[in-house]
Amino acid sequence: MRLILPFGPASATDITARLLADRLTARWGKPVVVENRPGGDGLVALKAFVDANDDHTFFFGPAGAFLVHLYDEEKPPYDPQRDIVPIVGIYVTVLAISVPTSLNIDTVDQLVALARAKPGKLNAAAATGNSDFLIFGFIKSMGLEITKVPYRDIMQAPNDLAENRIQVLSTSLAAAQPMMQAGRIKVLVVSSKQRAQGAPDIPTAAEAGYPALMMDSTGGLYGPKAMSESLRNSISADLRQIAETDPVIGKRLADTGQIMTLRGPAEFAASIKEQNDQLARFAKILDLKGP
């Protein structure tokens, strides 16, 4: 069994996938291999998964990795509804909205007020996918003038934020944590429905009065279109049991800015639809063409 990932080694998704692969190998007595295929905003990994189209090759990662391509790619090389079958939801990636500590801002209210007072003077950056749609959809819906700064490697952005070269960053909490713990950046809110275990003092966007910044960025395991329902249900049940009974998994997820959120096939599919509906609303705000 191959788990194809859209991120490189040591990413939060990679850490989670390798934990689960080790447990599945022990349970099944057969090797489960993690294959990192970063690049192309997730398209490299997704194309490898879809092209394989067999019951030994699976995709592991956030739903946003394939949902956003419906809006930012003219002709995606796959159809999410046809080619990607949700098997089991494992986690929610906690997204964070951060600013430099040197700005002396503690709330989203203060950030909005600063942006209104200095139109066009602030710079913002975001990880591709959900984070990008979330912050720039919010900025436009609020009528704010904040300049978008693109990054080839978003992992450089937290340092630029700390140096006040950019003033707003939307990315995973895991990416923001080192600079946050060093006291150089301030995380204003997290986008998840519940607070992150690894940063319990940071309010959710809803608690801060900005439900438009809420997004549960769900992730897990997906299979090919040809897989049988019985195989789908069997793998889902095994993974949920492993995650529920092994305390190491929940702790490692929390340590890497994720919340363990176990969902069976139907519930996982419903959460993906909810996320896609939210992305569609942001895409409309951003004047992006959808499916």
N, C-alpha and C positions, 0 to 999 in steps of 0.2 A: 504494500500500500504506500502510495506517495502522497504527501501533503505539500501542495505547491503554494508558496507564500509570495505576496507582492512586495515584501520588505526584506532587508538584509539581515545577517546574523546580529544577535544581541538586541534587536528591537523588541518592544513589549510583545508583539504578536509572535515573534520567533521564540521567545522564552516560553510563552504559553503553549505553542505548538509542540515544542520539544518535550515539555513536561508530559503532555497528553500522549505523544508518540511513544515515550518510554513506557508509560502505563499500559497502553494498548499492546505494545510488543510483548510485555510480560503476560497480559491477559490472554492474548490470542496465540502466543507461541510462534508468531510470524513477524518479520521485520516491518516496522512502520518508519518510513524515511521522510525527513523534512527536506524540501528542496527550495532554496531561496532563489527567487527570480525577480529582483527589483528592477525598476526602470519603466519608462514610458507611462508614468502615473498609474501603474498597475496593469497596463495593457499587456506587457510581456508575460506576466504570470497568468493572466486570464486567458490569453491566446494559447499558451502551453496546455492549460487545463482543458479548454474547450476542444482543441485539436485532438487531444488524446482520446476523449470520449469513450472511456472504458471504466469498468467498476473497480479499478485498482488505483485510479488517479483522482484526487480530490483537491478542492481549493479551500484554503483556510485563511481567513482575514476578515476585515470589516466590510459590511454591506456597501458602505459608501465607495469602496474601491471599484465597484462595477456600476452602481446607480448613477454616479456623477457623469459617466461617459455618455449617458443618454442626452446630456445637455451640452457637454463641451467637445464631443466628437461628432463630426458630420455623419460618419458611417461606422459605428462601432463594429468590430469583427465578431460580434456575438449578440444574442438576444437574451437578456436576463430571465425573462419569463419562460423561454423555451430551453435554454442551454444550461441554466444554473438552478439546481434544485436544493433548497434549504433542508439541511439534515438536523442540525442541532445548534442552538444559540448557546454560547459559552460565556460571553463577556460583553460589557459596555465599556468602550474607551471613554474616559473622562476628558472632555475638551475644556480648555481654559482660556480666558481672556486676560491678558497680562499687559502691564505698563512698566516703564522704568521707575524704580524707587525714587529717583531724583526728581520726578514730576510732582511728588508729594500729593498723589491722588490715591484715595482709598475706596472709592465707589464708582459704579457706572454712571451715576448721576453727575459726579464731578467730571468724569471723562467727557460726557455729552456736553456739559457746560463749557469745558475748555475748547472742545472742537467748534462749538458755536461762536465762541469768543475769538477764535483764531482760524477762520475758514481757509482751507488750503495749506495750512502750516504744519499739520501733523501727517506723519507717514504710518502706514499700516502694512502688515504682512500676515500671511496665513499659510498653513500647510495645505497642499492640494486636497480637493475633495470636500468633505463635510465642513471642515474648519473654514475653508475659503468661502463657501456659500453662506455659512452662518454669519461671519463677521461683515462681509461686504453687502449681503442682503440686509443686515441690520443697519449698516451705515447709510445705505441708500434710502431705506424705509424711514429713517429718522431725518432725512434731508441734510445730512452732514457732508462737509467737503473734506475728505481725508484721502490723501494720495496713496494708491496701491503700489507697493514695492515688490516686484517678483524675485523669487529665489530659486536657483537651481537646486540648492541643498538647504532645506528649511532648518536643518540643525545648526546653521550659522546664525540664524535669526535671534535666538535668545541672547547671544553675546552682543549683537548689534543693539538689541533692546536695552540691555544693561548699560551700554555706552550712550544711550539716547540718540542713536542714529535713526532708529525707528521708534515710534511712541506707542504703538498698539500691536499686539501679537495674538493671533488665534491659532492655537496648536494643541497637541495633547498635553495633559498635565504632566506626563512623564518627561516630555521634552523641556518643560518649563521648570521642573523641580530643582535641578542643580543650582540654577541662578536664583531661584526663589529661596532655597535654603541658605545660599550665601548672602542673602539680604540685598541683592542687587536688582531684583525685579519684584513687582507686586502682582500677585494673581488676584484680580478683582472678584471674579465669579467662576464657577464651573457650570458647564452646560447640562450635566446629568440631572435626572429627576431627584436623586438623593446625593448627599454630600459624599465626597471621596473619603474612604477610610484612611488613606495615606495623608490626607490634608483636611481633617475634620473641622478646622476653624474657618475654612473658606466657604462662603454662602453659595447656594445654588442661584442660578439666574432668576428663578421664580421667587425665591426668598428676597432677592434684591429688587424685585418689582419689574423685572424685564423678562417675562415669559417668552418673548420673541427670540431670546438667546438660548432657549432650551432645545437640546437635541440629544437623545439617547443614541449614541453612535454604536449600534449593535454589531457584533461579530461572532463568527463561529465557523462551522464546517458545512461545505456545500458539495453536492455530488453531481454527476453528469445526468443528462436528460434520459439516458437509457436505463438507469438503475431501477431495480425493482422496489416496490413499496416495502416488501418484507426486509430487504437489505437495509433500506433507509431507516426503518424503525428499529432494527437490531443494532445498528451502529449508534443511533441516537440514544438508545437505552443504555448501552455500554458506556458511552462517554459521560452521560449524566450521572450514572452510578459511580464512576471513577471520580468525577469532580466533587460529588456530594460526600464521599467517604474519605477522601484524602485531604487533610487540613493544609498540607503544603501548597496545594494548588491555589486555594482561595487567598492564602497569605502572599504568594508570589504575585498574583494578579493585583492585589492591593498595593504591593510594593512598587509595581510598575505602572501605577496610575490607571488601573482598570477595576471594574466591579464585576464579580462573578454573578452572572445572571443566566441561569439555566432555562432553556426553552426547548420543548419538543418541536417536531417538524411544523405542525400547524401554527403553534404560537410564535415560532421563529419567523415563519412566512408572514404572519400578521404584523410583527414588529418591523419587518423590512418594508412592507407596504406603507406603514405609518411614517417611516423615515422617508420613503420615496415621495409621499404626498407633501411632506414638509420641504423637501428639496425642490419639488415642482413649484411650490409657492415662492421660494427664494428665487428660482430661475425666472419666474414671471417678473418679479421685482427687478431683477438684473437684466431683463430683456434678452434672455437666452432662449433659443428654440428648444422645445422638448419633443418627445416622441409623438 
